């Protein structure tokens, strides 16, 4: 099971930097998704995907078919349904949420 990440230049750079620090695209995305999903009850404003992420819009570049384990994928799909959005778009938000927390020292 996998997600199709459609990232702009910033998102692509963020993902590539995480991969360079060790791991595969799948490992980085599993970690980001699990971190994001575990923070569900935190009440943080940044946790909820912004409206523009919920809509489909063209991206600059794409990283396709990032493999996730079944448990993580199902959890992402379930959460995405709660937000009324595609799991792929929620995965993109989860990646940025996770990396922002890494950068701030929160994660």
Order of alpha helices (4+ residues) and beta strands (2+ residues): beta-alpha-alpha-alpha-beta-alpha-alpha
